[in-house]
Amino acid sequence: MTDTLTFRRPSNHVDYGLLVGLVVLGVFGAFMSYSATRVALANAGYNPHYYLERQGFFVVIGTIAMLIIARIDYRRLEILATPLYICSFFALAGVFVIGKSALGAQRWYSFGFIQIQPSEFTVLFIILAVATFCGRRSEGLRMYDVVRLLIMAGAPLGLIVLQPDLGTSIIIVLVVAGMMVVAGIPPRFMTFLTIVGSAGLVAAVYLDLLKKYQVDRFVSFVNQNSNDPKIAALLYEVHNAKSAIGAGGIWGAGIFKGLQTVLGFVPEQRTDFIFTAIGEQLGFIGAGSVILLLAFIAWRMWVIGRHAKDVMGRLLCIGIFIFFSFSCFENIGMTMGIMPVTGIPLPLLSYGGSAALVFFTAGGLVLSVSRRLGN
């Protein structure tokens, strides 16, 4: 108890590998958004630097936020966990009233040239709330605690499903489940929740609680060799994505080059499908190097979490590790046809201000934990 209430002075231990890795990833992501869009914007008579300037701005702001958060003792954020959680809930609800709708979903607030997607921040606030809640229960989780955690995660999760945002919903489920396991949930409780969750997913499909296009995406994913024209249309972007990556070969077509990238055969290639532009322009060597960098960042998050001095620090790192790692696996996997298309961005590589700020902030939290490993 004393250890929980005593704030340690930060040590000189800073995980520079994680810090530099995140910054390099963000800068490279801004450049690849530029590379994937420059030719199309120039041909259309628009500013070819448009996406580079916008994403570069968010990378700078995100880096500053990361450095500031890294200097704060993460346990001082306990007092903010509940207010941030409540604010995120009302922000999710407000989207249905004054939010912006696009591509059949209502997920964003629009403030001039800036769009904010509250569901992405909600993942981080849920991680902080769960870590704080479990950190105060070092003896482990009882059934009553598990029920409270499920309500805590389920309330915003329901709003996110209604937007609809299936990708973020899946991430929240995985993150909360992983954090509860690390926090010491009894195995019988976890088994029960897994069974109930699986039954609920099946029921949601059969009761038409999911949007039809969401179900169609999963059906097309498991029937990729089907001759059905409807399924082939749904897999158009995936087939072109795989063709683009394959066309890159070993060394790639070169920056600002590549037929699929230049002609825009792959939709949303600056956001959801940014990895196709990387694969086509930089080839196997470039794409492989990006995957290694992502793996290195995830590994540092895992190592810092394992060596954290308290439950809250450990859960913060593990939650962020799951958030980051699954986002990478799902996004890259969907461009290769081994995962369904869910719209999850590739951390710090996909274009998007909200996602950039969230992942830089998450990196700052992990760095805050790392600065206190030596005390």
C-alpha positions in Angstrom: 0.0 0.0 0.0 2.8 2.4 0.9 4.5 1.7 -2.4 1.3 2.6 -4.2 1.1 6.0 -2.6 4.8 6.9 -2.7 5.9 8.6 -6.0 9.4 7.7 -7.0 11.7 10.2 -8.5 12.3 9.4 -12.2 15.5 7.6 -12.9 17.9 8.4 -15.7 16.7 5.3 -17.5 15.0 6.4 -20.7 14.2 3.8 -23.3 15.7 5.7 -26.2 15.1 2.7 -28.5 11.4 3.0 -28.1 11.5 6.8 -28.2 13.5 7.0 -31.4 11.6 4.1 -33.0 8.2 5.9 -32.5 9.5 9.2 -33.9 11.1 7.5 -36.9 7.9 5.6 -37.5 5.8 8.8 -37.4 8.2 10.7 -39.8 8.3 7.8 -42.2 4.5 7.5 -42.1 4.1 11.2 -43.0 6.5 10.8 -45.9 4.7 7.6 -47.2 1.4 9.4 -47.1 3.0 12.1 -49.3 4.5 9.4 -51.6 1.2 7.7 -52.0 -0.8 10.8 -52.8 1.6 13.3 -54.5 1.1 12.3 -58.1 -2.7 12.0 -57.9 -3.0 15.5 -56.2 -0.6 17.1 -58.7 -2.5 15.6 -61.6 -5.8 16.9 -60.2 -4.3 20.4 -59.8 -4.2 20.3 -56.0 -1.3 21.0 -53.6 0.8 17.8 -53.8 2.2 18.5 -50.3 -1.3 18.6 -48.7 -1.1 15.3 -46.8 2.6 15.7 -45.9 1.9 19.1 -44.3 -1.1 17.9 -42.3 0.4 14.6 -41.1 3.7 16.3 -40.4 1.9 18.8 -38.2 0.3 15.9 -36.2 3.7 14.1 -35.9 5.3 17.2 -34.4 2.4 17.8 -32.0 2.3 14.1 -31.1 6.0 14.0 -30.4 5.8 17.0 -28.1 2.8 15.3 -26.3 4.8 12.1 -25.9 7.8 13.8 -24.4 5.7 15.8 -21.9 3.7 12.7 -20.8 7.0 10.7 -20.5 8.1 13.2 -17.9 5.0 12.7 -15.7 4.8 10.0 -13.1 2.2 7.7 -14.6 0.6 7.1 -11.2 -0.3 10.7 -10.9 -2.7 10.1 -13.8 -4.9 8.0 -11.5 -6.8 11.1 -10.6 -7.5 11.7 -14.3 -8.7 8.2 -15.2 -12.3 8.6 -14.2 -12.8 12.1 -15.7 -11.2 11.1 -19.0 -13.3 7.9 -19.1 -16.5 9.9 -18.6 -15.5 12.6 -21.1 -14.8 9.9 -23.7 -18.2 8.3 -23.1 -20.0 11.6 -23.7 -17.8 12.3 -26.7 -18.9 9.0 -28.2 -22.5 9.8 -27.5 -22.2 13.3 -28.9 -21.0 11.9 -32.3 -24.6 10.8 -33.0 -25.9 14.3 -32.5 -23.3 16.7 -34.0 -20.7 14.3 -35.5 -19.8 14.0 -39.1 -20.9 11.0 -41.2 -18.7 9.4 -43.9 -18.6 6.1 -45.7 -21.7 4.9 -43.9 -20.3 5.6 -40.4 -20.7 8.4 -37.9 -17.5 8.5 -35.9 -15.9 12.0 -36.3 -16.1 15.6 -35.1 -15.1 18.1 -37.6 -13.4 21.3 -36.6 -12.3 23.1 -39.7 -9.4 21.2 -41.3 -9.2 19.0 -38.2 -11.2 15.8 -37.7 -11.2 14.0 -34.4 -12.3 10.4 -33.9 -13.2 9.9 -30.2 -13.3 6.1 -30.4 -9.5 6.0 -30.9 -8.9 8.1 -27.8 -11.5 5.9 -25.9 -9.2 2.9 -26.3 -6.4 4.7 -24.5 -8.7 6.0 -21.8 -10.1 2.6 -21.2 -6.6 1.2 -20.8 -5.8 3.9 -18.2 -9.1 3.3 -16.4 -8.7 -0.5 -16.3 -5.0 -0.1 -15.2 -6.0 2.3 -12.4 -8.9 0.1 -11.3 -6.8 -3.1 -11.2 -3.8 -1.3 -9.7 -5.8 -0.7 -6.6 -6.6 -4.4 -6.2 -3.2 -5.9 -5.9 -4.7 -9.0 -4.3 -6.4 -10.0 -7.6 -9.8 -9.6 -9.2 -12.9 -11.0 -7.6 -16.1 -11.7 -9.4 -17.6 -8.4 -8.3 -14.5 -6.6 -9.8 -14.8 -8.5 -13.1 -18.5 -7.4 -13.4 -17.5 -3.8 -12.8 -14.8 -4.0 -15.4 -17.2 -5.5 -17.9 -19.6 -2.6 -17.3 -16.8 -0.1 -17.6 -15.7 -1.5 -20.9 -19.2 -2.4 -22.2 -20.7 1.1 -21.9 -18.4 2.8 -24.4 -18.1 -0.4 -26.4 -21.8 -0.4 -27.2 -21.7 3.2 -28.5 -18.7 2.3 -30.7 -20.5 -0.7 -32.2 -23.4 1.6 -33.0 -21.3 4.1 -35.0 -20.4 1.5 -36.4 -16.7 0.9 -35.8 -16.1 -2.9 -35.7 -12.3 -2.6 -35.7 -12.0 -0.5 -32.6 -14.6 -2.7 -30.9 -12.5 -5.7 -31.5 -9.4 -3.9 -30.1 -11.2 -2.9 -26.9 -12.4 -6.5 -26.3 -8.9 -7.9 -26.8 -7.2 -5.2 -24.7 -9.6 -5.5 -21.8 -9.4 -9.3 -21.9 -5.6 -9.3 -22.0 -5.4 -6.8 -19.1 -7.7 -8.8 -17.0 -5.7 -11.9 -17.5 -2.5 -10.1 -16.5 -4.3 -8.6 -13.5 -5.1 -12.1 -12.2 -8.6 -12.9 -13.2 -9.5 -16.5 -12.2 -9.2 -18.9 -15.1 -12.8 -20.1 -14.7 -14.1 -16.5 -15.0 -12.1 -16.0 -18.2 -13.4 -19.3 -19.7 -16.9 -18.3 -18.9 -16.5 -14.9 -20.4 -15.0 -16.4 -23.6 -17.9 -18.7 -24.0 -20.4 -16.0 -23.4 -18.6 -13.6 -25.7 -18.4 -16.1 -28.5 -22.2 -16.9 -28.2 -22.9 -13.2 -28.2 -21.0 -12.7 -31.5 -22.9 -15.6 -33.1 -26.2 -14.2 -31.9 -25.3 -10.7 -33.2 -24.8 -12.1 -36.7 -28.0 -14.2 -36.7 -30.1 -11.5 -35.2 -28.8 -8.9 -37.7 -27.3 -6.7 -35.0 -24.2 -6.1 -37.2 -24.4 -4.0 -40.3 -24.8 -6.1 -43.5 -21.6 -4.8 -45.0 -19.7 -5.9 -41.9 -21.0 -9.4 -42.2 -20.3 -9.4 -46.0 -16.7 -8.5 -45.3 -16.2 -11.5 -43.1 -18.0 -13.8 -45.5 -15.8 -12.6 -48.4 -12.7 -13.1 -46.3 -13.4 -16.8 -45.7 -14.4 -17.2 -49.4 -11.6 -15.5 -51.2 -11.6 -18.1 -54.0 -15.3 -17.8 -54.7 -16.6 -17.1 -58.2 -19.5 -15.1 -56.8 -19.5 -11.6 -58.4 -20.7 -10.1 -55.2 -17.8 -11.5 -53.2 -15.4 -10.6 -55.9 -16.5 -7.0 -55.7 -16.0 -6.9 -52.0 -12.5 -8.3 -52.4 -11.5 -5.7 -55.1 -9.4 -3.7 -52.8 -7.8 -6.7 -51.2 -6.8 -8.2 -54.6 -5.3 -4.9 -55.8 -3.5 -4.6 -52.5 -1.9 -8.0 -52.8 -1.0 -7.2 -56.5 0.6 -4.0 -55.4 2.7 -5.6 -52.7 3.7 -8.5 -55.1 4.6 -6.0 -57.8 7.2 -4.4 -55.5 9.4 -7.5 -55.7 12.6 -7.4 -53.7 13.6 -3.8 -54.1 10.4 -2.1 -55.1 9.5 0.2 -57.9 10.9 3.3 -56.2 9.6 6.2 -54.3 6.7 8.0 -56.1 6.5 5.1 -58.5 4.5 1.9 -58.9 1.5 1.4 -61.2 -1.0 0.6 -58.4 0.1 3.5 -56.2 0.3 6.2 -58.9 -2.9 5.3 -60.6 -4.8 4.8 -57.3 -6.1 1.3 -58.0 -6.0 0.6 -54.2 -8.5 2.8 -52.4 -7.6 4.6 -49.1 -3.9 3.8 -49.7 -2.8 6.7 -47.6 -4.9 5.4 -44.6 -6.1 1.8 -44.2 -4.0 0.5 -47.1 -0.8 2.5 -46.6 1.2 -0.8 -46.4 0.4 -1.5 -50.1 2.2 1.7 -51.1 5.2 0.8 -48.9 5.3 -2.7 -50.4 5.0 -1.6 -54.0 7.5 1.3 -53.7 10.1 -0.2 -51.4 9.6 -3.9 -52.1 10.3 -6.8 -49.8 13.3 -5.2 -48.2 11.5 -1.9 -47.4 8.3 -3.6 -46.2 10.3 -6.1 -44.2 12.3 -3.3 -42.5 9.0 -1.6 -41.5 7.7 -4.8 -40.0 10.9 -5.2 -38.1 10.6 -1.7 -36.7 7.0 -2.3 -35.6 8.1 -5.5 -34.0 11.0 -3.8 -32.2 8.6 -1.1 -30.8 6.1 -3.8 -29.6 8.9 -5.8 -28.0 10.2 -2.7 -26.1 6.6 -2.1 -24.8 6.4 -5.8 -23.7 9.8 -5.7 -21.9 9.0 -2.5 -20.1 5.7 -3.9 -19.0 7.4 -7.1 -17.7 9.8 -5.1 -15.5 7.3 -2.5 -14.3 7.4 -2.0 -10.5 3.7 -2.0 -9.8 0.4 -3.4 -11.2 -0.7 -0.1 -12.8 2.5 0.3 -14.7 2.5 -3.3 -15.9 -1.1 -3.1 -17.1 -0.6 0.2 -18.8 2.2 -1.3 -20.9 0.5 -4.6 -21.6 -2.7 -2.8 -22.7 -0.8 -0.5 -25.0 1.3 -3.4 -26.3 -1.9 -5.3 -27.2 -3.4 -2.2 -28.8 -0.3 -1.5 -30.9 0.5 -5.1 -31.8 -3.0 -6.1 -32.9 -3.4 -2.9 -34.9 -0.2 -3.8 -36.8 -1.1 -7.4 -37.3 -4.7 -6.7 -38.4 -3.8 -3.8 -40.8 -0.9 -5.6 -42.5 -2.8 -8.8 -42.5 -5.8 -7.4 -44.3 -3.6 -6.0 -47.1 -2.3 -9.5 -47.6 -5.7 -11.2 -47.5 -5.0 -13.1 -44.2 -7.3 -10.9 -42.1 -10.7 -9.3 -42.8 -10.9 -5.7 -43.8 -11.9 -3.8 -40.6 -10.5 -0.2 -41.1 -8.0 -0.4 -38.3 -5.1 2.0 -39.1 -1.4 1.0 -39.2 0.1 2.8 -36.1 1.9 6.0 -37.0 2.0 5.0 -40.7 -1.6 5.5 -41.7 -2.6 9.0 -42.4 -4.8 10.4 -39.6 -4.3 13.0 -36.8 -6.4 11.3 -34.1 -4.6 8.0 -34.5 -1.1 9.7 -34.5 -1.9 11.6 -31.3 -3.3 8.5 -29.6 -0.2 6.3 -30.4 2.3 9.0 -29.5 0.4 9.5 -26.2 0.4 5.8 -25.6 4.2 5.7 -26.3 4.6 8.5 -23.8 2.8 6.5 -21.1 5.1 3.5 -21.7 8.1 5.8 -21.6 6.9 7.2 -18.3 6.9 3.6 -16.9 10.3 3.0 -18.3 11.8 6.0 -16.5 10.9 4.5 -13.2 12.3 1.0 -13.7 15.5 1.8 -11.9 13.9 3.0 -8.7 
